């Protein structure tokens, strides 16, 4: 008889669950069959018998066990123990162990099935469930807690010790009353009180006296040397949990769980972000206040009971772990959705802890939607729209003074360049000498050092011409520029004065007019030509697709550092973008070391940047959001005048 495990139907196994061992740790130690009486099926688990096995599905996980007709018999023996009351379970567990001697195939099959049940969080300890006189488990502590909590009795006790308050300017309003009813139904006694803590129709939910542990917060490593903290103001202990909920003109929100001060600060910021989404119309339908109030109560109950936040239950791949979430609900159509929230004011200690720096391109791309969320983000999302993606990938986004167009070898790299440059324009209020933004310290440092080196003195011209033996990417982008796009261009390559290190600058110009089309500083002549030609191609396509665009952003080699470690297929050589970036990334540390040695004596070395105290509020909000997403902001001098255009300059 064999046991085959099926995927849990798209639901991830809960972290932190305890799996029973397949075999005892010592010869005389009891195994999972002998101790089966300590466990019972989690309340709410549905069991469906199959021709050759059984399917079990719980709250968010499920498993299919198949192996032949004998597996159904095996399951029936297990079910007799798992569904029995405490008085019978121990005796039945012992009888089951005697009927399947240690080392037998049946014992091995039992251990395998039990292990799969633990892995999928379908069993719970009987000591964690209160029992009714008839021996059924889970009802005394509530079927919902029995279905979702690791220790339902502990969670129920925490709820029983706690008291909730619903503070509202209008205690009789639909938000306040719906929240109180939802809290009571979940086992948390609540009272509705009038108070001025909530503004603009918002309601504040707080809890006291629970003593349950706070929901787990993913550990964040210590920030690196020179990286600023995220906090705005001194961190404070969370204390008793609180949640704020607001509703105005067809749109509402529920804040993350935090201290009262943090919840109110999040509510103020969220109300400001969502103000432009308000829709005039009739009085709120009953569904929207009920949706928001019940969601707020759900978050507070989970915090008091020590359960995972509801936003983590769906395992939404769009949500970045470690970044708080808010629920935003809209009236037309009626819907609610969790979104990552990088709020501008961080008061609680867990919110003010520095975020881990972005290390890979995948991490950077996952955090871009946090910064560019259409409802609660701080930047406009770069989008290809109807722009062509060949011969170069193009995306566009809105900035304060017009449209920004970004191009690169791939659309994901173009999106990253667009977000970084849009953030720089906002932080520097459009000036060329403003801060440099990067996805992590290495990316930001590479962008800043290249900017400073664009005007460096060349000590040795280097001859470069397309031909055999050149990097395939350099040949490709040069061919795209002069053959496919028909640009009569010339390239000048020189080694920069960096103590003999391999630092090359390439400048692509029109032959007749002498206009600068693209510039790049890289660790090899081929890389410099490739990026300069690619930048020129982006500029040419931008002039065709969006004439008069205000800002044109072209790529550089700094993003290659994020591609380090990316998997490449066996057939991918340097002619493929992924392999080319990976090879360039290996040269990036040496390049940055050489550029740092050149920039330091001139006072051009990058250093951490943060806005002044009197900077606009939106600048502080953007800087805080970048820090919370693991992006880095550095100061650096502007490049030479010839490197910039009225359209924003080639980057």
Secondary structure, 3 states (H helix, E strand, C coil): CCCEECCCCCCCCCCCCCCCCCCCCCCCCCCCCCCHHHEEECCCCEEEEECCEEEEECCCCEEEEECCHHHHHHHHHHHHHHCCCHHHHHHHHHHHHHHCCCCCHHHHHHHHHHHHHHHCCCEEEHHHCCECCCCCECCCCCHHHHHHCCCHHHHHHHHHHCEEEEEECCCCCHHHHHHHHHHHHCCCEEEEEECCCCCCCCEEEEEECCCCCCCCCCCCCCCCCCCCCCCCCCCECCCCCEEEEEEECCEEEECCCECHHHHHHHHHHHHHHHHHHCCCCCCCCHHHHHHHHHHHHHHHHHHHHCCCCHHHHCCCCCCCCCCCEEEEEECCCCEEEEEECCCCCCCEHHHHCCCCCCCCHHHHHHHHHHHCCCCCCCCCCCECCCCCCCCCEEEEEEECCEEEEEEECCHHHHHHHHHHHHHHHHHCCCCCCCCEEECCHHHHHHHHHHHHHCCCCEEEEECCCCCCCCCHHHHHHHHHHHHHCCCCEEEEEEEECCCCCCCEEEEEEECCCCCEEEEEEECCHHHHHHHHHHHHHHHHHHHHHCCCCCEEECCCHHHHHHHCCCCCCCCCCCCCHHHHHHHHHHHHHHHHHHHHHHHHCCCCCCEECCCCCCCCHHHHHHHHHHHHCCCEEEECCCCCHHHCCCCCCCC
